[in-house]
Amino acid sequence: MGPVEINGLPAHALLVHAVVILLPLACLLLVAGAAWPSWLSRMGLALPVLAVVSALLVPVTTHAGEWLEERVPPDPLVERHATLGDGLLPWAVAVAVVAVLLWVASWRRLLPAGADAEGARGATSGGAPVAVPYVLIRVVAVVVALVVAVGCCVQIYRIGDSGARAVWHDAFSTAPR
C-alpha cells in the first residue's frame, strides 16, 4: 500500500509529519473558504487537491504504522496509538468531501464570492429555478466545515499525543546529565 521504510528509517515516522502538517492546513483552509467565499474562489483547486491528497496520505501512513507496530515490543501505549490512528480516516475523508463540495458549490455559483448576493440558484421545481437563501447556504457551509475541521484536528491531536507518549515514555530524564 505504500512505503514501510524510507532510507532505512520506518516510513511511519516520516509520513506522519506530512499528515500532521497537510491535514490541519486543509482544515484551516476549509473553514476559511466556507466563511469567506471570495477566499474559496481565489484558492481554486488548491483546497480540494490538498484535502484529497491529505486524505490519501492517511491510509499510507496507517499502513506504515501497522508495519512498524509489528516490529516493536508489545506495549499498551502503542496499541492505543494504533487504535486512535484508525479513527482518522473517516475525518480526513469528511474534510476532503466537504472541500470538494465547497469547490463545486463555488464553481456552480451556489456560494457567490460577492458580499451583495441575495440568493443562489438551487434545484429546479417543475422547470423553474428555486432561489435558496444565500445566508442559509453560507451558515450550513460554515457549520459543516467547522464540525469536520475541528473533529479532524482533535483526532490528529489525540493520535499525536498518544504516539508521543508511546515513543517517549521512560525514554528520557527530566534532570540533565
Secondary structure, DSSP 8 states (H G I E B T S, - for coil): ---SEETTEEHHHHHHHHHHHHHHHHHHHHHHHHH-HHHHHHHTTHHHHHHHHHHHHHHHHHHHHHHHHTTS---HHHHHHHHHHHTHHHHHHHHHHHHHHHHHHHHTTSS-S-TT--EEEEEEETTEEEEEEHHHHHHHHHHHHHHHHHHHHHHHHHHHHHHHHHHHTTS--SS--
